[in-house]
Amino acid sequence: MSLSPLTLLTSLTSDTRLLLAGHAVSALGSGLTLALTAIVLYGAEHAGPTGVTWYFLVLGIAGAAGPWPALRATDRLPPARVIALALTAQAAGVAWLPFAHGLGETLVSAALCGAGAGAAYSALAPLLVSAQRGRRLEAAFAARSTVLHLGLATGVVLSAAVLTGPAAMTRTVFLLDAVSYLAFAALLWSRAARFPAPPTHPGGRTADRRALLRNRAFAGLLTAHVAFVLFGMALLDTAIPLLLVTRLGQPPWAMGLLLALVMAGTVAGALPTARLLLRVDPALRLPLTGAAGTAGYALLAVAALTPGTARTALLVAAAALFAATACAFAGCFHPLVYAEVGPERHSAASALVSSSYNIALLAGPPLGVFMAGALPPAVCALLWACGMAALGAAPALTSPTPPSPEPAPPAADTTERERR
């Protein structure tokens, strides 16, 4: 059956649409401060370059730790209210940041933001599955990717006007970001009964992580997720622009256009890609996603060796492949996790995914920047291609080998018995 992107949208439940509307509001708030945070800290007397480094380090560590208290809390509270509390902590951290008077207060703000974001991110995927009743998950997660990136992009564009405004305007923008989180939190708190908690095994959800880490198929999916973040998301706005501008001589405005192309492709292509994924064997979805990312880096390597206008064409093609990779991964990853681990262990699986996301996002930029500065551009791009290839290969390599069928027992000789 052929499904248009519009049909996929209409297949979402009313609870899912409500959840995505709140997510869009919070994404818009995040976009407002996405580009401002480092700039505000860099210009603050108590922070400066060292303060910026410490802020993002604490933010990443807190984000990796945040899912586990949230997972424990979902054994006692409705998941929607756990997310609401996490968003409230995130709102407190972001509202505090422009008013912080010392490095200690700045790091407390980072801890609140990171822990709240990590907890909310990990609990949101199981809540989305619950809202969608386990059906058409590819469409639900593709729509989530669309509203997330559209909200972030809109917020970044709106925040550009703040850079030339007075300090009071900057503080207002951070407060608006906090209000967006509180609005989503209020929505979830008031509608918590509409999102029932998924079932769990005896011992609570935290006991499930040990079983998940012994599950080879889930370990393969987790490895694919780390590869996608480490060699994809973490490099897109850090090491790749550095490589193109400083090593290949691309003008900064052209780099900005390429990043805008990737963002626009991710927003516009998420639902059409989800439609295509429904026609693909689930076992082939991650390998095809990894192949697209690998091909993008291969084109980047060729572009590094190609001068003139041909290089520009290759870079545009690579950006299109990176957008396709992001769309496909957003649509297929969480449904594959849910199909593998089931509803009972999905919350613990999502917590492990969220922790690995924050760790990879913390490690990726320093690693990528070092490679971009130390290696020839073509070699660097090929090594990144190898990392992206792990996205597609890991699930197949770590899937358990089906047991060989046991030989059938020999047929009983009933001839003599029948004679008797």
N, C-alpha and C positions, 0 to 999 in steps of 0.2 A: 504493500500500500504506500502510495506517494504522499508524503506529508510536507506541506509548505511550512516555512518559518512561522507564519501567522497561525497555522493550525497547531504547531507545537506550543505557541504561547497560550492559545485557548485551551490546551490540554492541561495547563497548570491549574491546581485547585485554588479556591479563593483564599485559603490559608497561606498557600505558597506566594500568591501575589501580594498579600498583606505583608508577609515577611520580607519579600524583595523590595517593597516600597520603603520599609523602614531601613533596610540595608542601603538603599540608594541615598537616603538622607544622610546616613552616617558616612558613606563614601564621599559625598559632597563636602562634608565637614572635614574629613581627612585630607581631601585635596586642597582645601583652603590653606592648610598649614604644612603641606608636604614639602614645598620648596622654601618656606619661611623659617622652619625650625633651625636648620644649620646656619642660616644668615643671621637670625636673631642672636643665637648663641655666640657666633663668631664675633659679633660686634659688642657683646656684653663684657664689661670690665672684669667680672668674676669668672668668665669662661674662656673665651678666646679659642685658638686652635686646640689646645689641650682639653679644654672643657667640651668641645664638640666631640672629640674622640671618646672621652669617657662617657658622655651622654649616650652615644649610639652603642657603645659596648654594653653599658648597663641595660639599655633598652633591649638589645638582643638576648642577653642572658635572662632577664626577667621574662621576656616573651617565650623562651624555651621552657622556663619553669612554670609559667602561668597555667598551662592546661591541667596540671596534676591536682592542685587544690580544687579546680572546677570539676574535674572528673569525680573526685571524692564527694563534692557537694551534691552532684546529681543523684547520689544514692539517697539523699534526704530531701532535696528540693526539686520542684519541677524544672526541667532544663531551661525553659524560657526565662524563669526568674534567676537562674544562675547566670545566664548571659546578661540579663538586666543589671545584676550586681557588678559583673565584670565591666560593662559599659560605663557604669557609674564611677568605678575606680579610674577608668581611662579618662573620663570627663574631668575628674578632679586633677589628674596629672597634667592634662593639656591646659586647663585653666590656670594652674599654678605656675606653669613654666615662664610666662612673660613677666611675672611678678616676683620671681625668685631673686634673692639678694646675695646668694653665695653658691659656691659649687656644690655644697652638701644639699641645699634645697633643690638645686637643679637635678642632682642624681636621684633624689627622692621622687621628683616629678617623672624622671625617666623610668624608675622602677614601677610606679603606678601605671604609666602609659603602657609599658611593655607587658606587665602581668595581665592587665585588663584586656589588651588586644590579643594576647596569646590565648587567654581563657575563652574570650568571645569567639575567636576564629575556630578553635577546636570544637566548641559546642554547637556552632551554627550548622555544620554539615549534618549531624544527626537530626537536628531540628528540622532542617529542610527535607530530609528523607521522611520524617514523621508527617510534616505538612503535606507532602506529596503522596502519602500512603504507599511509598515504595514503588510507584509507577512513573514511567516517563522521566526517569532521573536524569537522563542525558539532557533533556530540554530544561529541567529545573536548574541544573548546574551551569548550563550554557547561559541561561538568563541571568543567573547570579554573576557570572563573569562579565556580562554585558553591562549590568547596572553598576557593578563595582568600577569598571574602567571608565565608563561614561561619567560617573560621579567624580572620580578622581581627576579626570581630564578637565571637567567643568570647573572644579574647585581650583585647580592650578591656574587656569586661564583667569578666573576672577581674582585670584590672589596677586596677579601681576601688577594690578593697580595699586596694591598696598605698598609695594617696594618703594614707591616715590612719595608715599604719604607720611604723615607724622607718626610718632611712636604710639600715640593713643589709638590710632587706627589699627596698628599691628596688634595691640592688646585686644581690641574689639574682635578681630578676626579669630584669635585663639579662643575667646569666649564663645563665639559663634560655633566653632568646632565642638566645644564642650556641650553646647546646647543641642547640637545634632545628635550626639551620643545619648544625651538624656532623653531626647524625644523618642529615639528607638527603644531605649530602656523602658520608658513609660508605656509604650505600645506593647512590648513583650510582657511586662508585669501585669497589665490589665487583661491580656488575652492568654495568660499562661494555661488556662484550662483547655484551650483549643489544641495544645501541643502536648499530648501525653508522653510520659517518659517511656523510652523503649525498654523491652524486657532485659533482664540481666541474669547471670548465673549466680548461684550461691557464693557468698564471699564478697560480693560487690564488684563494681566496675574496675577498681584498681587491681584486683586479682587477675583480670583478663589480660593484662599486658604481658605477663610471663608466658601465657599460652600463645599469644600473638607472636612474640619474638621467636617461638619455636616453630611457628607455621612458615614453612619455606616459601609458599606462594605469597603470603603477605609480606615476607621479608623482601621478595623480589619487587613487589609493588612499592615498598618503602624505599628501596634502592633507586628505583626509577624516579620517584619523587625527588630524592636528594639530587640526582643527576640533573633533573629539569631545573631545580632552583639554583644549584651550584654553577652550572654551565649555561643557564638561560637567563632567568630573571635577575640573578645577582650581577650579571655582566652587562646587561642591556643598557643601563644608564651609568655605568662606571668604566669598566675596562674597554668595552668596544668603542665608545666615543674617544677614549684616550688613545687607543690604537689608531683610529682613523684620522684624528686631528694631528697628533704629534708625530706619528710614524709614517702616515701615508699622505699628509699634507692636505687633507680635506678641510674646507672652511667650516667654522663652527655653525654658521647658519644652515649649511647643507646637512650637518649632523643632526641639527634640530629637526629639519624636515624629515629625515629618515626615521627618527624616533617618533615623530608625529604620525608617519605612515604606519609604523608598527602598531601604535595605539589605536589609530582609526581602523586598521584591519582587524584588530582584536575585538573592537566594539561591533563592527559591522558584520564580521564573519562568524561570531559565536553560534548563533542560531542556525544559519545555513550549514555550518560544519556539524552541528548536532543532528541535523536531518540526514547528512551523509553517514554519520556514525551508526545510525539505526540500520543501515544496509550492510554494515561491515561485521564480520565475525568478531565477537568480543576478544578472542584470542589474538587478533591481528591489529587491534586498535592502538595499543602502545607501540608495537614495532613500527607501524606506519607513522605514528607521531614522532618517534625517534628518528626515523628516516628523513622526515621533513626537516627537523632541526639539524641533522648531520649534513644534509644537502645545503642548507643555508650557510653553514660554516665552510663547507667546501667551496661555495661560490665566493665567500669572503677571502679564502686563501688564493683563489684564482685572481680576484680583484687586486690583491696585494702585488701580484706579478704583472698586472696589465695596466698600461698607462692610458691616459686620454679619456675620451667619452665612453669607451667600452667599460672602464672601471665604474663609472657612474651607473650604467645599465646593470652591471653585475651587483652593485650594492643595493639598488632598488629591488632586484629579484631576490637577493638575500633577505632584505627586510620583509618582503611578502611571505617568504618561507618561515621566517621567525614568527610573524603574525599567525600563520596557519598552524604552526606548532603550538602556540599558546591557546588558540581556539580549540584544537583537538584535545589537548591535555585537560583543559577546563571541563570539557564535556564528557570525557571518558574516565578520568582517574577515580573520582569518588564513587561513581556507580560500580566500577570494577572492585573497589575495596569493599563496598557494601555486599556485592554478590559473593565475594570470597569469605568474609568474616561473619555475615549474618547480622540481624538486628541486635542480638544479645551483646556482641563484642564491638559494634560499630563505634560506640562512644570512646572506648579505650583505643581503638584503631585511629580515630580522629585525633585523639590527644597525642599519640605517637607521631602522626603526620605533622601536627602543628609544631611539636618540639623540633622535629627534624627540619622543618621549614625555617624556623628561626636560627638554628645552628648553621644551616647551609647558607642562609642569607647573610649571616655574620662572617662566615669564612670566605665566601665567594669573592667579594670585592678585593680584599688584600691579595688573595691568590691570583686573581685575574689581572690586577694592576701590575703585580710583579712580573707575570708572564709577558704582558704587553710591553713592558719596558726592557726586559732582559733577552727576549727571543726575537728572531726575525719574524716579521708580521705573518708571512705565509705559514711558517712552522707553528706559530702560536695559534692561528686559526685552525690548523689541522689537529692540534692537540685538543682544542675545545670541541672539534668535531668528534673526536674519539670519546670524549666525556659525554657528549650528547647521544652517541651511539649506545652507551650503556643504558639510556632510558628505554630503548626498545629491546635490548638484549637481556637485561636483568630479569624480567619476569619469566622469560623462557628458560634461562639458565638455572633459576632457583626453584622452578616448579617441581613438585615431587614427581618422580618417575612412576607411572602407573604400575601396580604390581602385576607380575606375570600370572596368567591364569593357572591355577593348580591343575595338574593332570587329572582327568576323570578316573575314578576307581574302576578297576577291571570289572567287566560284567560278570555277574555270578553265573556259574554253569548249572543250570537247572535241569539239564537233560536227565541226569541220573535220578534226581529227586522226582521228576515227573514219571519216570519209569516205575519207581516204587509206588 
